[in-house]
């Protein structure tokens, strides 16, 4: 019952509208007043009823938004809610950011292809560009660049690309990109909640 309530709490927190009009908030659902009751215990018609109350605690996350590194994915969303306190799948590279599918990344930057531009692997839309900054056996970490002026075109030769620490090998293939997990950005810091 508690696991189902936790999953419903996560879903409800992610599907809510943000309580703020601009910026990011963190949301933490909390299961309270969990009650399980059995009618006619031991009988073939026994029925288990459960109820709980899910409370949401939201807090503005200006420190995440103002972080120089780690929040490059922020402009992909309008007033996002970051649900905290839930585990994510183990990653071979620590301190990496928001994981999403290749199709979702392409949709968000309005791109239809991944190209190799010199030594860089790039997914480019009109005003946003994702560049692969790190590749390992199972993940590819991307960095997002948005045009400096809203609605302006971003270029394959944007000067900000020269400032990035790109650690992809020369043999990053499209086949590797298809089968990899994709992460946009990286986390500036992480808090360990193991055992809590």
SVG drawing of the C-alpha trace seen along z (x, -y; Angstrom):
<svg xmlns="http://www.w3.org/2000/svg" viewBox="-17 -39 56 58">
<polyline fill="none" stroke="black" stroke-width="0.4" points="0.0,0.0 2.8,-2.4 4.7,-1.8 1.6,-2.5 1.0,-5.7 4.6,-6.7 4.2,-6.1 0.9,-8.0 2.6,-10.9 5.4,-11.1 2.9,-11.1 0.7,-13.7 3.8,-15.9 5.1,-15.7 1.8,-16.3 0.8,-19.4 1.1,-23.0 3.9,-24.9 2.9,-27.1 5.1,-29.9 4.9,-31.5 8.6,-31.6 11.5,-29.6 11.9,-26.1 10.4,-24.6 11.3,-21.4 8.4,-19.3 8.4,-16.6 5.3,-14.4 4.7,-12.9 2.4,-10.0 0.5,-10.7 -2.3,-9.0 -1.8,-5.6 -4.6,-3.2 -5.2,0.4 -8.3,2.2 -9.5,5.8 -13.2,6.7 -14.1,10.3 -10.5,11.4 -9.9,15.1 -13.2,15.4 -13.1,16.1 -14.8,12.8 -12.2,10.8 -11.6,7.4 -8.7,5.1 -9.3,1.3 -6.6,-1.2 -6.5,-5.0 -3.9,-7.7 -3.4,-11.4 -0.7,-12.7 0.6,-16.1 2.9,-18.2 5.6,-20.5 6.9,-22.9 9.9,-25.2 11.4,-27.7 14.8,-26.4 16.6,-29.6 19.9,-28.1 19.6,-25.5 18.5,-28.0 21.4,-30.3 24.0,-27.6 26.5,-28.2 27.1,-24.5 24.4,-21.9 21.3,-23.7 21.8,-24.0 18.6,-21.9 16.5,-24.5 15.5,-26.6 13.9,-23.4 11.0,-23.8 8.7,-26.6 8.4,-26.7 9.5,-23.0 8.8,-21.0 11.7,-18.9 10.4,-16.1 13.0,-15.2 13.4,-12.2 13.1,-9.5 15.8,-7.2 17.1,-7.3 18.8,-4.4 22.5,-3.9 24.8,-5.8 28.4,-5.0 29.2,-8.7 28.5,-10.5 27.0,-14.0 25.1,-14.0 21.8,-15.8 18.4,-15.1 18.0,-11.8 15.6,-11.6 15.1,-9.7 16.7,-10.8 13.3,-11.4 12.3,-13.7 15.6,-15.6 15.0,-16.0 11.4,-17.2 12.4,-19.8 15.1,-21.4 13.0,-21.0 15.6,-18.9 15.1,-16.0 18.7,-14.8 22.0,-14.2 25.0,-15.3 28.7,-15.2 30.2,-18.7 33.9,-18.3 34.7,-16.4 31.5,-17.3 28.2,-15.4 25.4,-17.9 21.6,-17.9 20.5,-21.4 17.2,-23.2 16.6,-26.8 17.4,-28.5 18.8,-25.7 21.6,-23.2 22.6,-20.0 26.3,-19.0 27.6,-15.7 30.2,-16.6 30.9,-13.1 30.4,-9.6 31.0,-6.3 30.0,-2.8 26.3,-3.3 25.6,-7.0 26.0,-10.2 26.0,-13.5 24.8,-16.5 25.1,-20.2 22.3,-22.7 23.1,-26.0 20.2,-28.5 20.5,-31.5 21.5,-34.6 18.6,-36.6 15.1,-35.0 14.0,-33.8 17.4,-34.3 19.1,-31.4 21.9,-29.5 24.9,-28.5 26.9,-25.3 30.0,-27.5 28.7,-29.3 31.7,-30.7 30.4,-29.0 31.2,-25.6 34.9,-26.4 34.7,-26.9 33.2,-23.4 35.2,-20.5 34.2,-17.9 35.3,-14.4 33.8,-12.2 36.0,-9.8 36.3,-10.0 34.4,-6.7 31.0,-7.9 28.7,-6.4 25.0,-6.9 24.5,-3.2 26.0,-4.0 23.8,-7.1 20.7,-5.0 21.4,-2.5 22.7,-4.8 21.1,-6.5 21.0,-10.3 21.5,-12.9 21.3,-16.6 23.6,-18.6 25.1,-17.5 24.4,-18.1 26.4,-20.6 25.8,-18.8 23.8,-15.8 22.4,-14.8 22.5,-11.1 19.2,-9.9 20.1,-6.2 18.5,-4.5 16.1,-7.3"/>
</svg>
